[in-house]
Amino acid sequence: MSLREYIRYLVLENQGCKSPKLIFMAGGPGSGKTRVINRLGLKSRMRVINPDDQYEEAMKAECIPMNREAIMDEYMPIRSEFLDAERAGDSENIERLRPDYERLRNVLSRNMTLFNQARAQAKRDREECCANLEDYVVDGTGGSPSEIKRQVKDAQDRGYEIGMIYVHVPLDVAYFRNRERGKVTSSEDETNRTLTPGTVKRSWTAVSRNRSEYEQMFKSNFFVVVNTDKESEESINSVRARINSFLES
């Protein structure tokens, strides 16, 4: 018996033959992974770890604009003009541009700091779940098979059974939902975080490219949901029984 099999045996003995479960979510921006989680009732059955939740809450708490695309559109021309002025020794334009240049650079820097802090907290949350043999969901894009493979191995070594819910929408739907997400949502003119079209496309392409690798990695515990408005309900219902069986085994 291998070490992994022995650990799994001990876990099953301690839990009445029910092993802890880990489900990865995979899907690009706008695929609607959170909606799928809610529709399947996973949030009431498992701990959901999504670093974007903490990241967005932290940005709102510090009044950092959620629309990164708009910040970048404003920052890049000013940055280019400021650096040109520095190279030319144009002190008048340097001083004119400096306040906006430094303000936007600081916003982007703080944005990245909060992003990294959220990822670090998500890692600590995963460690806590594993230490307690708690069922949990990792809600991410699935853009990095090597990172998921590492987490899979670590969880399996602790006795977990692993599954993945792969949420797919066409690229044009992802674009549309990303745009809609950035619209004003309250009387305080608060907007949700949006991504550039290029970022949406890169993420969607990466996740689509990884699908066959994930099918091989998760085998019978690979569940596909097509989450367009027209197909979502039928697609979710088509995997519900299999997911419930996985969670209850």
C-alpha positions as CSV (number, residue, x, y, z in Angstrom):
1,M,0.0,0.0,0.0
2,S,1.4,3.4,-1.0
3,L,1.6,6.3,1.5
4,R,-1.3,8.1,-0.4
5,E,-3.5,4.9,-0.1
6,Y,-2.6,4.5,3.6
7,I,-3.5,8.1,4.4
8,R,-6.8,7.7,2.5
9,Y,-7.5,4.6,4.4
10,L,-7.0,6.4,7.7
11,V,-9.2,9.3,6.6
12,L,-12.0,7.0,5.6
13,E,-11.7,5.1,8.9
14,N,-12.0,8.4,10.8
15,Q,-14.9,9.7,8.7
16,G,-17.1,6.7,8.4
17,C,-15.9,5.8,4.9
18,K,-16.7,9.3,3.5
19,S,-13.6,11.0,2.2
20,P,-13.3,14.8,2.1
21,K,-14.0,16.5,-1.2
22,L,-12.3,19.2,-3.2
23,I,-13.9,20.7,-6.3
24,F,-12.1,23.1,-8.7
25,M,-14.1,25.5,-10.7
26,A,-12.7,26.4,-14.1
27,G,-14.0,29.0,-16.5
28,G,-12.9,32.3,-18.0
29,P,-14.2,35.7,-17.0
30,G,-17.9,36.0,-17.6
31,S,-18.5,32.3,-17.5
32,G,-20.7,32.6,-14.4
33,K,-18.9,30.2,-12.1
34,T,-20.5,31.8,-9.0
35,R,-24.0,31.3,-10.4
36,V,-23.2,27.7,-11.1
37,I,-22.0,27.2,-7.5
38,N,-25.1,28.8,-6.2
39,R,-27.5,26.8,-8.5
40,L,-25.8,23.5,-7.4
41,G,-26.1,24.4,-3.8
42,L,-22.4,24.0,-3.2
43,K,-22.0,27.1,-1.0
44,S,-24.2,25.5,1.7
45,R,-22.3,22.2,1.6
46,M,-18.7,23.3,1.1
47,R,-16.4,26.2,1.9
48,V,-15.9,28.3,-1.2
49,I,-12.4,29.9,-1.6
50,N,-12.3,32.7,-4.1
51,P,-9.5,35.2,-3.8
52,D,-11.4,37.6,-6.0
53,D,-14.0,38.1,-3.3
54,Q,-11.4,39.4,-0.8
55,Y,-9.6,41.4,-3.5
56,E,-12.7,43.2,-4.5
57,E,-13.8,43.9,-0.9
58,A,-10.4,45.3,-0.1
59,M,-10.5,47.6,-3.1
60,K,-13.9,48.9,-2.2
61,A,-12.8,49.5,1.4
62,E,-9.9,51.6,0.2
63,C,-12.0,53.3,-2.5
64,I,-9.8,52.1,-5.3
65,P,-11.7,52.2,-8.6
66,M,-13.0,48.8,-9.7
67,N,-12.6,49.4,-13.4
68,R,-9.0,48.6,-14.0
69,E,-9.4,49.0,-17.7
70,A,-10.4,52.7,-17.2
71,I,-7.4,53.3,-15.0
72,M,-5.0,51.8,-17.5
73,D,-6.6,53.8,-20.3
74,E,-5.9,57.0,-18.3
75,Y,-2.5,56.0,-17.0
76,M,-0.7,54.8,-20.1
77,P,-0.8,58.0,-22.1
78,I,0.2,60.1,-19.0
79,R,3.0,57.6,-18.3
80,S,4.3,57.8,-21.9
81,E,4.2,61.6,-21.9
82,F,5.8,61.9,-18.4
83,L,8.7,59.6,-19.4
84,D,9.2,61.5,-22.7
85,A,9.4,64.7,-20.7
86,E,12.0,63.2,-18.3
87,R,14.1,62.0,-21.2
88,A,13.9,65.5,-22.8
89,G,14.6,67.2,-19.5
90,D,11.4,69.2,-19.9
91,S,10.9,70.3,-16.3
92,E,7.7,72.2,-17.0
93,N,5.9,69.2,-18.4
94,I,7.4,66.9,-15.7
95,E,5.8,69.1,-13.0
96,R,2.5,69.4,-14.8
97,L,2.2,65.6,-15.3
98,R,3.7,64.4,-12.0
99,P,0.6,64.6,-9.8
100,D,-1.6,62.5,-12.1
101,Y,1.2,60.2,-13.0
102,E,2.1,59.4,-9.4
103,R,-1.6,59.2,-8.3
104,L,-2.4,56.6,-11.0
105,R,0.8,54.7,-10.5
106,N,0.1,54.5,-6.7
107,V,-3.4,53.2,-7.4
108,L,-2.1,50.5,-9.7
109,S,0.6,49.6,-7.2
110,R,-1.9,49.3,-4.4
111,N,-4.2,47.3,-6.6
112,M,-1.4,44.8,-7.2
113,T,-0.6,44.6,-3.5
114,L,-4.2,43.8,-2.6
115,F,-4.3,41.2,-5.4
116,N,-1.2,39.5,-4.0
117,Q,-2.6,39.6,-0.4
118,A,-5.8,38.0,-1.6
119,R,-3.9,35.2,-3.2
120,A,-1.8,34.6,-0.1
121,Q,-5.0,34.5,2.0
122,A,-6.6,32.0,-0.3
123,K,-3.5,29.8,0.1
124,R,-3.9,30.0,3.9
125,D,-7.6,29.2,3.6
126,R,-6.8,26.1,1.5
127,E,-4.2,24.9,4.1
128,E,-6.8,25.4,6.9
129,C,-9.3,23.3,5.0
130,C,-6.8,20.5,4.3
131,A,-5.7,20.5,7.9
132,N,-9.3,20.1,9.1
133,L,-10.2,17.7,6.2
134,E,-13.0,20.2,5.3
135,D,-14.8,19.9,2.0
136,Y,-14.0,23.0,-0.1
137,V,-14.3,24.6,-3.6
138,V,-11.5,26.5,-5.3
139,D,-13.2,29.1,-7.4
140,G,-10.7,30.2,-10.1
141,T,-10.3,30.4,-13.8
142,G,-8.3,27.2,-14.3
143,G,-5.8,29.0,-16.4
144,S,-2.8,27.1,-14.9
145,P,-2.9,23.3,-15.1
146,S,0.5,23.1,-13.4
147,E,-0.8,25.0,-10.3
148,I,-4.0,22.9,-10.2
149,K,-2.0,19.7,-10.6
150,R,0.1,20.8,-7.6
151,Q,-3.0,21.4,-5.5
152,V,-4.5,18.1,-6.6
153,K,-1.5,16.1,-5.5
154,D,-1.3,17.9,-2.2
155,A,-5.0,17.3,-1.4
156,Q,-4.9,13.7,-2.6
157,D,-1.9,13.1,-0.4
158,R,-4.1,14.2,2.5
159,G,-7.0,11.8,1.5
160,Y,-9.2,14.1,-0.6
161,E,-11.2,13.0,-3.6
162,I,-11.0,15.6,-6.4
163,G,-13.4,16.9,-9.0
164,M,-13.7,19.8,-11.4
165,I,-16.7,21.8,-12.7
166,Y,-15.7,23.3,-16.1
167,V,-18.0,26.2,-16.9
168,H,-18.1,27.2,-20.6
169,V,-19.5,30.1,-22.5
170,P,-18.6,31.3,-26.0
171,L,-16.1,34.2,-26.2
172,D,-18.7,36.7,-27.4
173,V,-20.8,36.0,-24.3
174,A,-17.7,36.4,-22.1
175,Y,-17.1,39.9,-23.7
176,F,-20.7,40.9,-23.2
177,R,-20.9,39.9,-19.5
178,N,-17.6,41.6,-18.8
179,R,-18.9,44.8,-20.2
180,E,-22.2,44.5,-18.3
181,R,-20.4,43.9,-15.1
182,G,-18.6,47.2,-15.4
183,K,-21.8,49.2,-15.6
184,V,-23.0,51.4,-12.7
185,T,-24.8,49.2,-10.1
186,S,-25.9,51.7,-7.4
187,S,-26.9,55.3,-6.7
188,E,-23.3,55.8,-5.4
189,D,-22.0,55.2,-8.9
190,E,-20.2,52.1,-7.8
191,T,-19.1,49.7,-10.6
192,N,-17.9,46.1,-10.5
193,R,-14.4,45.2,-11.5
194,T,-13.9,44.6,-15.2
195,L,-11.1,43.4,-17.3
196,T,-9.7,44.6,-20.6
197,P,-11.0,42.7,-23.7
198,G,-7.5,41.4,-24.3
199,T,-7.4,40.0,-20.8
200,V,-10.8,38.3,-21.3
201,K,-9.7,36.7,-24.5
202,R,-6.4,35.5,-23.1
203,S,-8.1,33.9,-20.1
204,W,-10.8,32.4,-22.2
205,T,-8.3,31.0,-24.7
206,A,-6.1,29.5,-21.9
207,V,-9.0,27.8,-20.2
208,S,-10.4,26.4,-23.4
209,R,-6.9,25.1,-24.4
210,N,-6.6,23.4,-21.0
211,R,-9.9,21.5,-21.2
212,S,-8.6,18.2,-22.6
213,E,-5.8,18.2,-19.9
214,Y,-8.4,18.6,-17.2
215,E,-10.6,15.9,-18.7
216,Q,-7.6,13.5,-18.4
217,M,-6.7,14.8,-14.9
218,F,-10.2,14.5,-13.3
219,K,-11.7,11.7,-15.5
220,S,-15.2,10.7,-14.3
221,N,-15.2,13.6,-11.8
222,F,-15.0,16.2,-14.6
223,F,-18.3,18.0,-15.0
224,V,-19.1,20.4,-17.8
225,V,-21.7,23.1,-17.6
226,V,-22.5,25.3,-20.6
227,N,-23.7,28.4,-18.9
228,T,-25.3,30.5,-21.6
229,D,-28.7,32.0,-20.8
230,K,-30.4,29.5,-23.1
231,E,-28.5,26.3,-22.0
232,S,-27.6,27.0,-18.3
233,E,-30.6,25.4,-16.6
234,E,-30.6,22.2,-18.6
235,S,-26.8,21.9,-18.4
236,I,-26.7,22.4,-14.6
237,N,-29.4,19.8,-14.1
238,S,-27.6,17.3,-16.3
239,V,-24.6,17.2,-13.9
240,R,-26.5,17.7,-10.6
241,A,-27.0,14.0,-9.8
242,R,-23.4,13.1,-10.7
243,I,-22.0,15.9,-8.5
244,N,-24.2,14.9,-5.6
245,S,-23.1,11.3,-6.0
246,F,-19.5,12.5,-6.0
247,L,-20.0,14.6,-2.8
248,E,-21.8,11.8,-1.0
249,S,-19.4,9.0,-1.7
